[in-house]
Amino acid sequence: KFPRKRRELKETTQTAMAEEAKKLKIKLGVVKRTMKERASYEKEIETQGTKVETMKSEGKDAHDIKQQEEVQKEAKACLVDTDRRLEKAFEDLEDTVTEVAGAVGESGDLAEAKKLLEARSG
């Protein structure tokens, strides 16, 4: 019976480690995906700004210009929301890194998470 309990304990520990690694992977994915989304909105804002300026210099219809300005305004609003979600995602990642650091060892995900957190803080 004793070896069986030891094996069960080992399996339980491995399962817990796998769950912690999965949790870290999810939180890391959220941060990376949100960062990518933020970059996309920044690019859209820049593109729309250029488009509006071009339309104005070419003397395009005021209504069309107004529509493009609205698109740019919506992208800016989305950027504000994305920044808020990114901040929350970083906080969650930081908490998760602190929580699972001992359980997952120095995995690639942990190293990547620490690198992102370090880059964020300066």
N, C-alpha and C positions, 0 to 999 in steps of 0.2 A: 504494500500500500504506500509506503513512504516514497519510492521513486515516482509513483503515479502522481502524488501530490506535488512533488517537485516539478514534474513535467507540466502539470496543470498551472502551477504558479508561473513557470517560464512562458507558457502559452498566453496566460493572462497579461503578463508584462509585455510580451511582444505585441499583443493586440492593442494595449494601451499606447505603446510607442507608435504603432501604425496609425492610430486615431489622432494622436498629437501631430504626427507628420502630415496627415491629411488636412487637419485643421490649419496648419501653417501654410500648406500649399494653396488652400482656398483663399486665405487672407492675402497671401502674396499675389495671387491671381487677380483679386479685386483691385489691389493697388495698381498693378501693371495695366489692367484693362482701363481703369479710370484715368490713368496718366495718358494712355493712348487716346482716349476719348477727348481729354482736355486739349491735347495737341491738335486733334482734328478740328475742334471748335476754333482754336487760335488761327489755324490755317484758313478756315472758312471766313472768319472775320476779316483777315487780311485780304483775301481774295475779293470779298464783297466790297471792301473799301476801295480797292483798286478799280473794280468794276464801276462803282458809283462815280468815282473821279473821272474815269474815261467817258462815261455816259454824259456827265456834266460838260466836259470839255468838247464833246462832239455835238452838244446842243440837243440831246435826245429829249423826248417827251417828259414833262415834269411828273406825270403819273407813273411812268415806268421807273424813273429815278426814285420816286417815293416808295415804290414796291421793293426795289433793291435795298433801300435804306431800312425798310421793315425787316427784310430777311437778315440784314446785318444786326439789327437791334435784337431779333430773336436769338441769334447765335450768341450775342453778348449775354443775354439772360440765361441761356443754357450754360455758358461758361461760368457764371456766378454759381449756379446750382452744382456744376461739376466740381468747382473748387471746394464747395462745402462738403460734398460727398467724398472728395479726395482726402480732405483733412480728417474726416471721420474714419476713412479706410486706413490712413496712416496710424491713427490712434489705436485702432483695433489690431493692426499688425504689430505695433510696438508692444501692446499688452500680450499678444500671443507669443511673440518672441521671448518676452520675459517669462511667460508661463511654461513654455515648452523647451526652452534652451537645454536643460539638463536631460530631458526625455528623448530628444531626437539626435543628440550628439551634434557634431559639426557637419550637417548635411549640406548639400548644394543649395537647397531652398533656404536654409537658415543663414548661410553666408550671403546669399543674394538679398534676403530681407534686411540683414544688418547693413549691407552696402547701401540699399535704398534709404533706409532710415538715417544713415550717416550723411548721405548726400543731401537729404531733405533739411537736416539741421544745420548744414553749413559746412 
